[in-house]
Amino acid sequence: MTASIVLFVVTAPFCLWAAWSDLKFLKIPNMLSILLALSFVIVGVLVLPIEEYLWRLLVGVAAFTIGFLIYTTGTIGGGDIKFIAAMLPFVAITDLLAFAFLISIMSLAGVASHKLVGKLKLAPDGWKSWNSGRKFPFGFSLAGALVYYGAFNIFKAL
């Protein structure tokens, strides 16, 4: 339970930053992903068993490698790939498949809510994501998925 709380507390501010930045600028800053990855390197070793910690690091490296190959096709932005690679070590290996499903659900919810806010003219003035045509701020959905995952793990452990 302690690990779940610590990992949630570490990731939540980064998720808020990523969602806000992607909605406002259609960009997830490199510094955000670097700091998130470094926070796992530092905090993960303190709260996780070493074998699990190393496996999770490997998942992050694999995600970055595979993500880079997908990025070259032009189907997803580089900021999204870097954010995914930085956030996946915070997800337990046994939860990766369920987390992928959660990302898909959050993506549907994110697209629906983003379109609704745009159609109702509730979006703040000057935010790029509502004036970008078909582009969608995927970081909004990714951040939501990680926050939900972290909060769910805390409540599950109670």
N, C-alpha and C positions, 0 to 999 in steps of 0.2 A: 504494500500500500504506500509506503513512504516513497518508493521509486516513482510510482504513478503520480503522486502529488508533486514531487520535485520536477519531473519531466513536463507535467502540465504547466506548472508555474513558469518554467523556462520557455516553453514554446508559445504560450498564449500571447505575450507582447509581440513576438515576431509575426504571428498569424494576423494580428490586428494591423500591424505595419504593412504586411504584404497585401492584405485585402484593400486597405485604404489606398496604398500606392498604385495598385493595379486598377482600381476603379477610377482614381483621379488622373493618373498619368499613362495608363496602359503599359506600365513598366514595373517590374520587381527589381529593385536595386541589387547589384552584385554584392554590395556590402551587407545587405540583409542576409543573403544566402551564406556568405562567408561567416558572418557572426553566428548564425544559427548552427552551422556545421561545427564551428569551434566550440560553441556551448555544449554540443553533444560530446565532443572529444574530452572536454574538461569534466562536465557533470556526469556523463555516462559512466566513466571509469570509477566514479565515486559511489554510484547507486546501483550498478548492475554487476552481476557475476562476470568475470573476465571473459569467459568463453562466449557468453551472450553478447557482451560488448563488442568483441571482435567480429562476430557474425553480423551484427548490425552495421558496423563500419563497412564491412564487405558489401552489404546490400546497398549502402549509399554510393560506394564506388561503382558498383554494377549499374545502378540506376543512372548515374551520370554518364557512363560509357554508352549504355543502350539509348539513353535520352539524346545524347549527342548525335547518334546515328539517325534517330527519328527527326531531330531538329534539321538535319541536312535535307530532309524531304520538304521542309517548309510547312509542315502541318501543325507545328507547335512552336511557341516562342522560346528563345534561349533562357529568358528569366524564369519561365515556368519550369523548364528542365532543371535548372540549377536549384530552384526552390524545392522541387520534388526530391532531388538527390540529397539536399540538406535536411529535409524533414523525415524521410523514410527511416533513418536510424532511430528515430523516436518511437517507431512502431515495432512492436514485438514480432519476431519472425513468424510465430504461429498465427498472427493476426493479419499478415500481408494480403491474403486473398480477400478476407472480409473488408480490409481497408480499401482495396481496389474497388470493391462493390460500393462502399461508402462514398468514395470519390465520384463514382458514376451517379449515385443518387443526389449528392450535393451539387453535381454539375447540372443536373436537370432542374433542381430547385434554384440554383444560381441563375441559370438562363431565364427561367420563368420570372423570378423576382426582379431581375435586372430589366427585362422587357416591360414588366408591369410598371416599375418605377419610371421608366422612360416614357411609356405611353400616357401615364397619368401626369406627366410633367412635374414629378416630384424630385427629379435629380438636381443636385446643386449646379449652378451655372459654372461653365468652364471646365467641367470634368470630362476628360477625353472619352471615357468608355461609353458615354451615352451619345456621342457624336461620331462614332467610328465605323458606322455601317455594320458590316457583318462580324467585325472583330469582337471577341468576348474576353473579358478579364478573368482568365482561368484561375489566376491566383486567388480570386475571391472564393471560388469553390474549393480549391485546395486548402486554403486557410480554414474554411468552415469545417472541412472534413477532419483536419487535425485537431481543432478545438473540440469538436464533438467526440472524437476518439478519446482524447485525454480526459474529458469530463466523464464520459461513460465508464472508463477504467477506474476512475476514483469512486464513482457510485457503485460500481460492480464489486469493488473491494470492501465496501462498508458492510 
